[in-house]
């Protein structure tokens, strides 16, 4: 057996059994709606644990996902730490390569509330990118909502993001970098300042100065995705066109003002020339 997650799962199973929190391996399997014969194959090292079995075991016996996937932390979570933890749903190719799940704008209104439902995530479109950096870790893309990040990002753009584990939020979130922040009620793309160590809050900042800065408490955070790339439509969106027109109007006004100054100078020069002719 090569999968270290399966090895850690077996250790959790053995600890549950040693502490008599389960009567037997068969009872453990039945409590998770899993075939005892299939569990036996996992315990003997003949097959790897499935994502669905992990999900069931985490919900039922509070196995710690951080321990399962990284080896860090305790094997089991406390009731408090278990409230906001879940297994991230991913989509893979037949070759087991993880794909990039895309969250379009219409789905963002319900995304936060459906995170615990694997079928919702599996219903979203998924794609791959050729760059190797998107083959490592879990990535997701989001439509940019609204104009709060103009002139950096425009509505109609898509941002490709890397998943940031909750255990890395305090140390891994960098000030003034752009992130997709999923709260209990919303999905936003913002720059941030990290105050999780001090006040258990993130300060979110728009590049568009029209929007005010505000703070999000740790208790409201569901997911955080680091923005790695932008996919922009080839043709300008209406918002881009408005910006271009605005910029062109500014340039036109500046040109007219400059030409006005030249005309004034020319008028002064003509008056001087006429005055010199009259004097002579």
ROMAR-880257 format. One record per atom (N, C-alpha, C): residue in one letter; y, x, z. Coordinates in steps of 0.001 Angstrom, whole numbers, padded with zeros to 6 digits, always signed. Layout:
BEGIN
AYXZ/...
This chain:
BEGIN
X-001203+000857+000000/X+000000+000000+000000/X+001254+000893+000000/X+002139+000704-000987/X+003314+001560-001127/X+004568+000939-000517/X+004576-000367-000340/X+005789-001067+000083/X+006004-000902+001583/X+007086-000202+001959/X+007352+000027+003385/X+007748-001264+004090/X+008298-002228+003331/X+008635-003521+003934/X+007360-004204+004421/X+006302-004107+003645/X+005021-004686+004050/X+004494-003999+005310/X+004664-002703+005393/X+004217-001965+006573/X+004969-002416+007825/X+006276-002620+007675/X+007063-003078+008828/X+006721-004518+009192/X+006431-005319+008172/X+006006-006698+008428/X+004729-006709+009259/X+003788-005841+008928/X+002530-005759+009681/X+002792-005349+011129/X+003726-004422+011327/X+004064-004002+012693/X+004634-005170+013494/X+005454-005994+012838/X+005996-007175+013522/X+004871-008146+013874/X+003954-008334+012935/X+002798-009214+013179/X+001983-008708+014369/X+001730-007395+014386/X+000925-006820+015465/X+001617-006962+016813/X+002952-006823+016818/X+003689-006955+018075/X+003658-008406+018573/X+003795-009354+017672/X+003691-010769+018045/X+002316-011065+018663/X+001314-010453+018084/X-000046-010666+018578/X-000250-010000+019932/X+000285-008759+020081/X+000138-008035+021347/X+000859-008743+022482/X+002000-009353+022173/X+002761-010078+023189/X+002275-011524+023360/X+001202-011880+022627/X+000584-013203+022705/X+001556-014331+022342/X+002472-014001+021422/X+003371-015034+020900/X+002692-015794+019769/X+001621-015214+019239/X+000741-015925+018305/X-000693-015756+018804/X-001530-016771+018591/X-002904-016717+019095/X-003775-015813+018232/X-003515-015865+016928/X-004348-015101+015995/X-003607-014948+014681/X-004142-014090+013825/X-003552-013921+012491/X-003673-015213+011692/X-004770-015920+011881/X-004957-017184+011173/X-003898-018201+011602/X-003651-018282+012925/X-002635-019209+013426/X-001249-018827+012911/X-001001-017507+012821/X+000269-017003+012298/X+000460-017466+010855/X-000585-017309+010041/X-000510-017710+008638/X-000307-019213+008507/X-001062-019992+009271/X-000955-021435+009180/X+000434-021924+009584/X+001053-021258+010586/X+002387-021668+011039/X+003447-021415+009977/X+003125-020527+009031/X+004063-020196+007952/X+003675-020841+006632/X+002728-021792+006675/X+002238-022447+005461/X+001726-021434+004446/X+001005-020450+004950/X+000500-019376+004103/X-001017-019303+004257/X-001710-018987+003189/X-003164-018915+003231/X-003623-017766+004130/X-004480-018017+005113/X-004979-016941+005979/X-005653-015820+005189/X-006347-016177+004111/X-007009-015144+003309/X-005991-014207+002667/X-004875-014787+002199/X-003838-013955+001582/X-003166-013065+002620/X-002927-013602+003819/X-002356-012779+004890/X-003297-011640+005244/X-004599-011925+005250/X-005581-010886+005551/X-005484-009740+004549/X-005264-010072+003272/X-005106-009046+002238/X-003885-008170+002522/X-002790-008793+002999/X-001579-008037+003334/X-001850-007119+004523/X-002499-007656+005560/X-002764-006882+006781/X-003710-005709+006517/X-004546-005848+005504/X-005471-004769+005145/X-004862-003779+004158/X-003634-004048+003738/X-002957-003132+002830/X-003330-003290+001379/X-003910-004429+001013/X-004359-004636-000363/X-003325-005347-001227/X-002332-005946-000601/X-001244-006577-001348/X+000024-006495-000510/X+001169-006683-001179/X+002461-006594-000484/X+002932-007971-000057/X+003754-007985+000972/X+004313-009233+001477/X+005279-009806+000450/X+005308-011127+000335/X+006206-011785-000619/X+007542-012121+000045/X+008554-012308-000789/X+009872-012682-000273/X+009802-014014+000471/X+009045-014959-000078/X+008963-016277+000562/X+008296-016179+001931/X+007258-015350+002059/X+006615-015173+003371/X+007581-014514+004353/X+008349-013548+003884/X+009364-012928+004751/X+010380-013962+005214/X+010817-014796+004281/X+011812-015816+004616/X+011288-016757+005718/X+010052-017187+005548/X+009453-018094+006529/X+009307-017405+007893/X+008869-016142+007879/X+008665-015419+009133/X+009987-015145+009848/X+011041-014867+009069/X+012358-014636+009665/X+012862-015905+010330/X+012696-017040+009652/X+013161-018315+010217/X+012340-018739+011429/X+011038-018524+011374/X+010150-019022+012423/X+010090-018097+013635/X+009972-016788+013376/X+009741-015838+014471/X+010893-014857+014672/X+011978-015079+013942/X+013196-014263+014098/X+012939-012772+013856/X+012101-012469+012845/X+011976-011077+012439/X+013337-010581+011970/X+013661-009352+012272/X+014974-008801+011941/X+014978-008266+010509/X+015733-008888+009586/X+015762-008396+008196/X+016245-006955+008080/X+017170-006548+008947/X+017661-005162+008889/X+016521-004194+009166/X+015704-004514+010160/X+014549-003664+010451/X+013563-003680+009280/X+013280-004865+008745/X+012303-004981+007664/X+012695-004178+006437/X+013982-004215+006082/X+014415-003607+004822/X+014959-002191+004978/X+015382-001820+006181/X+015934-000461+006369/X+015224+000347+007438/X+014507-000329+008332/X+013869+000376+009437/X+014758+000551+010646/X+016011+000101+010562/X+016955+000244+011674/X+016926-000998+012560/X+017309-000801+013819/X+017447-001933+014725/X+016130-002409+015294/X+016175-003424+016146/X+014961-003970+016761/X+014142-004766+015759/X+012866-004975+016074/X+011999-005749+015181/X+012405-007213+015113/X+012951-007734+016235/X+013261-009152+016309/X+014715-009347+016700/X+015287-010445+016232/X+016682-010759+016510/X+016796-011676+017713/X+017955-011597+018366/X+018277-012560+019402/X+018707-013864+018748/X+018785-014919+019504/X+019197-016213+018964/X+020600-016140+018387/X+021468-015377+019046/X+022860-015268+018586/X+022950-014545+017256/X+022221-013438+017107/X+022306-012671+015865/X+021592-013372+014720/X+020681-014274+015045/X+019926-014971+014014/X+020708-016090+013344/X+021789-016542+013964/X+022496-017714+013467/X+023041-017522+012068/X+023544-016332+011756/X+024207-016121+010467/X+023421-015206+009532/X+022154-014903+009879/X+021405-013957+009066/X+020400-014684+008198/X+020212-014191+006988/X+019263-014793+006079/X+018855-013750+005052/X+017818-014047+004302/X+017375-013164+003236/X+018151-013504+001971/X+018698-012482+001310/X+019476-012697+000090/X+018536-013025-001061/X+018782-014135-001735/X+017960-014541-002871/X+018348-013734-004108/X+017368-013174-004785/X+017612-012394-005998/X+016739-012936-007132/X+017074-012534-008368/X+016301-012905-009555/X+015877-011619-010253/X+014604-011534-010607/X+014090-010319-011236/X+013475-010636-012593/X+013364-009608-013424/X+012700-009709-014718/X+011187-009613-014509/X+010387-009896-015549/X+008929-009707-015423/X+008538-008285-015034/X+009432-007319-015296/X+009165-005923-014919/X+009682-005594-013525/X+010102-006637-012782/X+010586-006489-011408/X+011941-005791-011318/X+012703-005758-012429/X+014069-005237-012385/X+015001-006353-011924/X+015831-006047-010946/X+016722-007078-010415/X+017866-007350-011392/X+018145-008632-011611/X+019200-009031-012529/X+020484-009348-011762/X+021593-009448-012502/X+022888-009800-011925/X+023045-011310-012011/X+023108-011977-010872/X+023306-013430-010842/X+024797-013711-011010/X+025135-014639-011919/X+026544-014984-012138/X+026881-016309-011465/X+028001-016317-010732/X+028468-017529-010052/X+029696-018041-010801/X+029528-019018-011694/X+030681-019540-012443/X+031604-020332-011544/X+032815-020552-012035/X+033829-021232-011228/X+033364-022596-010700/X+032724-023456-011513/X+032317-024761-010975/X+031327-024662-009811/X+030520-023598-009785/X+029523-023453-008724/X+030107-022873-007441/X+031303-022294-007516/X+031863-021633-006344/X+032231-022612-005224/X+032518-023854-005595/X+032902-024834-004585/X+031749-025179-003653/X+030517-024983-004117/X+029354-025299-003271/X+028537-024053-002937/X+028947-022908-003447/X+028160-021672-003290/X+027898-021345-001820/X+028935-021350-001002/X+028777-020966+000402/X+027816-021890+001133/X+027874-023180+000816/X+027027-024135+001507/X+025584-024115+001044/X+025314-023501-000117/X+023964-023507-000673/X+023284-022148-000604/X+023868-021201+000145/X+023306-019858+000175/X+021885-019830+000711/X+021575-020742+001615/X+020240-020752+002193/X+019200-021422+001316/X+019600-021939+000167/X+018684-022641-000720/X+018357-021747-001920/X+017178-021145-001943/X+016846-020239-003054/X+016911-020916-004412/X+016578-022208-004475/X+016569-022897-005766/X+017966-022977-006369/X+019000-023043-005518/X+020376-023078-006030/X+020715-021764-006726/X+020443-020647-006052/X+020737-019334-006640/X+019905-019124-007895/X+018650-019553-007865/X+017785-019377-009025/X+018231-020223-010213/X+019025-021271-009958/X+019515-022115-011054/X+020736-021524-011748/X+021340-020492-011171/X+022528-019878-011747/X+022136-018936-012892/X+023040-018715-013849/X+022724-017783-014939/X+022593-016359-014426/X+021790-015559-015098/X+021581-014165-014704/X+021560-013283-015947/X+021963-012022-015791/X+022027-011110-016933/X+021855-009683-016438/X+021789-008756-017365/X+021663-007334-017037/X+022752-006548-017755/X+023115-005404-017199/X+024045-004474-017834/X+023343-003129-018005/X+023675-002377-019052/X+022926-001148-019345/X+023206+000010-018399/X+024366+000007-017737/X+024718+001129-016878/X+023738+001244-015710/X+023301+002468-015426/X+022294+002687-014375/X+022782+002247-012997/X+024095+002322-012759/X+024595+001990-011426/X+024331+000533-011062/X+024108-000314-012080/X+023805-001721-011798/X+022312-001959-011590/X+021517-000901-011686/X+020087-001007-011438/X+019748-000694-009979/X+020716-000174-009255/X+020495+000208-007859/X+021236-000763-006949/X+020521-001413-006037/X+021153-002386-005153/X+021229-003760-005800/X+021789-004694-005055/X+021917-006073-005527/X+023337-006318-006003/X+023456-006896-007206/X+024767-007161-007790/X+024897-008645-008128/X+026116-009104-008115/X+026413-010486-008467/X+027772-010493-009174/X+027979-011420-010092/X+029284-011523-010748/X+029886-012889-010450/X+031214-012924-010420/X+031953-014141-010080/X+033089-014333-011074/X+033336-015594-011481/X+034561-015908-012199/X+035739-015739-011254/X+036828-015180-011757/X+038028-015021-010930/X+038740-016368-010832/X+038909-016897-009613/X+039569-018200-009465/X+041083-018043-009299/X+041857-018762-010090/X+043308-018789-009902/X+044009-017518-010325/X+045284-017418-009944/X+046137-016300-010371/X+046611-015441-009213/X+045937-015516-008062/X+046421-014805-006881/X+046291-013289-007000/X+045459-012801-007950/X+045290-011349-008098/X+045982-010804-009340/X+046836-011607-009989/X+047628-011085-011108/X+048664-010092-010569/X+048956-009014-011286/X+048555-008721-012669/X+047268-007883-012784/X+046500-007718-011683/X+045273-006928-011746/X+044127-007710-012370/X+043940-008943-011915/X+042881-009817-012412/X+043483-011154-012818/X+042946-011720-013896/X+043455-012996-014387/X+042350-014043-014361/X+042755-015300-014243/X+041781-016379-014323/X+041091-016323-015682/X+039778-016384-015665/X+038996-016182-016888/X+038284-014846-016892/X+038776-013882-016093/X+038061-012623-015916/X+036812-012855-015076/X+035873-011924-015187/X+034699-011915-014326/X+034639-010566-013611/X+034295-010585-012334/X+034146-009338-011597/X+032677-009126-011262/X+032197-007907-011491/X+030816-007543-011175/X+030849-006781-009853/X+030052-007242-008894/X+030174-006763-007521/X+028832-006301-006951/X+028910-005364-006001/X+027734-004891-005277/X+027704-005537-003893/X+026521-005949-003471/X+026353-006610-002175/X+026565-005607-001045/X+027330-006032-000046/X+027560-005202+001132/X+026824-005827+002308/X+025857-005094+002850/X+025076-005598+003977/X+025981-005890+005169/X+025733-006990+005876/X+026552-007307+007064/X+026598-006195+008088/X+025517-005417+008203/X+025500-004312+009173/X+026481-003203+008789/X+026970-003220+007543/X+027894-002181+007073/X+029335-002670+006995/X+029592-003926+007371/X+030936-004468+007221/X+031972-003669+008010/X+031683-003381+009259/X+032691-002715+010095/X+033059-001345+009570/X+032071-000590+009098/X+032340+000785+008643/X+032498+000899+007134/X+031926-000041+006379/X+031888+000102+004930/X+033004-000567+004169/X+033715-001520+004777/X+034805-002199+004078/X+036053-001321+004126/X+036556-000930+002965/X+037674+000004+002868/X+038986-000737+002643/X+040022-000303+003347/X+041337-000928+003213/X+041852-000816+001781/X+042460-001915+001330/X+043137-002016+000036/X+042198-002010-001169/X+040887-002044-000944/X+039950-002215-002046/X+039735-003717-002282/X+039286-004071-003489/X+039079-005480-003836/X+037641-005897-003533/X+037497-007080-002937/X+036190-007630-002593/X+036158-009120-002922/X+034960-009616-003209/X+034736-011059-003227/X+034293-011438-001820/X+035040-012337-001199/X+034769-012746+000180/X+034290-014190+000166/X+033075-014386+000636/X+032496-015723+000720/X+032582-016180+002176/X+033356-017228+002411/X+033470-017793+003749/X+032636-019074+003819/X+032733-019760+004925/X+031970-021000+005087/X+032439-022097+004127/X+033653-021955+003588/X+034198-023033+002757/X+034787-022584+001429/X+034778-021274+001131/X+035525-020829-000041/X+034955-019523-000589/X+035315-019219-001843/X+035026-017935-002478/X+036341-017401-003016/X+036765-016217-002554/X+038038-015648-002991/X+037839-014197-003406/X+038702-013736-004302/X+038754-012326-004687/X+040075-011786-004154/X+040005-010813-003251/X+041215-010301-002605/X+041059-008821-002271/X+042182-008189-002013/X+042162-006896-001339/X+042083-007163+000165/X+041606-006175+000911/X+041430-006420+002342/X+041959-005258+003174/X+042237-005588+004421/X+042407-004579+005475/X+041401-004925+006557/X+040679-003904+007006/X+039530-004110+007884/X+039932-003996+009357/X+039919-005124+010065/X+040200-005143+011499/X+038980-005629+012290/X+037787-005489+011697/X+036584-005999+012349/X+036284-005263+013646/X+036605-003977+013706/X+036375-003220+014943/X+037309-003649+016063/X+038515-004076+015706/X+039535-004376+016725/X+039575-005861+017075/X+039856-006693+016096/X+040067-008123+016382/X+038993-009018+015763/X+037943-008398+015159/X+036878-009169+014505/X+037448-010054+013387/X+038363-009464+012583/X+038988-010200+011492/X+039125-009305+010267/X+039193-009943+009103/X+039590-009274+007875/X+040932-009844+007435/X+041858-008954+007079/X+043121-009404+006511/X+042976-009388+004997/X+043249-010524+004349/X+043084-010624+002897/X+044445-010684+002225/X+044581-009924+001140/X+045873-009695+000503/X+045768-009978-000989/X+046721-010712-001529/X+046793-010992-002964/X+047678-009957-003646/X+047345-009610-004886/X+048219-008737-005676/X+049441-009504-006172/X+049321-010807-006297/X+050441-011675-006674/X+051265-011944-005409/X+052485-011434-005366/X+053309-011520-004157/X+053694-012954-003783/X+053439-013904-004679/X+053743-015298-004366/X+052843-015821-003239/X+051641-015226-003107/X+050672-015701-002124/X+050797-014912-000822/X+050705-015617+000299/X+050845-014989+001607/X+049528-014334+002043/X+049681-013277+002835/X+048534-012626+003455/X+048038-013473+004624/X+046719-013495+004816/X+046171-014225+005969/X+044919-013501+006469/X+044395-013955+007595/X+043221-013306+008197/X+042037-014263+008262/X+040838-013682+008114/X+039595-014450+008186/X+038777-013919+009357/X+038403-014764+010313/X+037593-014295+011444/X+036161-013976+011017/X+035545-013055+011724/X+034183-012640+011425/X+033220-013826+011404/X+033439-014780+012280/X+032537-015931+012382/X+032532-016793+011122/X+033584-016683+010283/X+033667-017473+009046/X+033068-016758+007837/X+032763-015473+007974/X+032285-014691+006835/X+030808-014956+006571/X+030460-015193+005298/X+029064-015408+004911/X+028534-014229+004088/X+029299-013817+003087/X+028914-012684+002249/X+030161-011899+001865/X+029971-010588+001606/X+031050-009745+001099/X+030480-008893-000036/X+031178-008893-001161/X+030750-008180-002365/X+031871-007240-002808/X+031541-005968-002957/X+032514-004959-003393/X+032690-005029-004910/X+033917-005198-005362/X+034208-005315-006803/X+034076-003941-007462/X+033148-003851-008425/X+032891-002581-009105/X+033443-002552-010523/X+033516-003705-011178/X+033961-003725-012574/X+034539-005086-012911/X+035288-005119-013999/X+035893-006353-014494/X+035463-006587-015931/X+035109-007820-016243/X+034824-008219-017625/X+035945-009159-018044/X+036711-008759-019066/X+037894-009507-019486/X+037678-010123-020859/X+038088-011365-021065/X+037972-011971-022400/X+038727-011153-023432/X+038199-011101-024652/X+038851-010335-025719/X+040210-010934-026049/X+040288-012281-026125/X+041556-012942-026399/X+042267-013239-025085/X+043588-013146-025052/X+044306-013422-023813/X+044104-014860-023357/X+043985-015055-022062/X+043948-016407-021517/X+045364-016968-021504/X+045549-018276-021306/X+046910-018849-021235/X+047784-018159-020204/X+047173-017754-019078/X+047968-017079-018054/X+048472-015730-018552/X+047590-015026-019306/X+047999-013738-019852/X+049146-013909-020846/X+049015-014951-021705/X+050049-015196-022707/X+051389-015469-022041/X+051374-016273-020960/X+052612-016553-020241/X+053220-015258-019704/X+052343-014390-019202/X+052858-013121-018674/X+053439-012271-019795/X+052733-012222-020940/X+053238-011440-022055/X+054587-011977-022541/X+054706-013303-022651/X+055967-013913-023064/X+057069-013568-022068/X+056711-013634-020765/X+057698-013308-019735/X+058168-011864-019877/X+057194-010942-020093/X+057556-009528-020241/X+058406-009305-021497/X+058031-009999-022581/X+058798-009848-023814/X+060215-010397-023661/X+060371-011486-022916/X+061703-012040-022661/X+062556-011055-021869/X+061930-010397-020889/X+062669-009396-020114/X+063136-008259-021005/X+062228-007790-021891/X+062585-006706-022801/X+063694-007154-023757/X+063596-008420-024234/X+064610-008940-025149/X+065971-009022-024471/X+065988-009500-023216/X+067240-009577-022471/X+067843-008185-022275/X+066973-007212-021973/X+067471-005844-021778/X+068040-005291-023080/X+067363-005593-024201/X+067846-005126-025503/X+069195-005759-025845/X+069311-007070-025589/X+070576-007769-025864/X+071705-007197-025007/X+071377-006921-023729/X+072403-006362-022838/X+072852-004993-023332/X+071867-004185-023766/X+072199-002855-024263/X+073031-002939-025537/X+072669-003851-026423/X+073433-004027-027658/X+074841-004539-027354/X+074936-005409-026328/X+076272-005887-025925/X+077161-004744-025501/X+076581-003781-024740/X+077373-002625-024319/X+077805-001793-025518/X+076901-001618-026497/X+077249-000855-027696/X+078372-001535-028486/X+078303-002878-028572/X+079342-003632-029292/X+080677-003480-028591/X+080646-003550-027251/X+081895-003369-026491/X+082490-001995-026739/X+081603-000964-026715/X+082099+000401-026971/X+082653+000515-028395/X+081948-000108-029344/X+082413-000068-030720/X+083766-000754-030852/X+083929-001883-030138/X+085211-002590-030178/X+086333-001735-029641/X+086045-001008-028539/X+087067-000122-027967/X+087424+000982-028962/X+086407+001542-029622/X+086642+002615-030588/X+087463+002110-031763/X+087184+000890-032242/X+087942+000317-033362/X+089389+000112-032979/X+089625-000419-031758/X+090994-000643-031300/X+091761+000668-031225/X+091074+001720-030731/X+091744+003025-030649/X+092086+003546-032037/X+091146+003370-032961/X+091383+003845-034331/X+092547+003106-034980/X+092635+001796-034781/X+093731+001010-035331/X+095043+001406-034684/X+095003+001639-033376/X+096233+002035-032690/X+096753+003368-033182/X+095812+004312-033444/X+096226+005630-033960/X+096856+005489-035333/X+096317+004598-036190/X+096882+004414-037521/X+098280+003830-037439/X+098513+002878-036514/X+099847+002282-036394/X+100842+003331-035897/X+100409+004171-034977/X+101307+005206-034455/X+101710+006207-035527/X+100767+006489-036444/X+101084+007463-037501/X+101867+006809-038630/
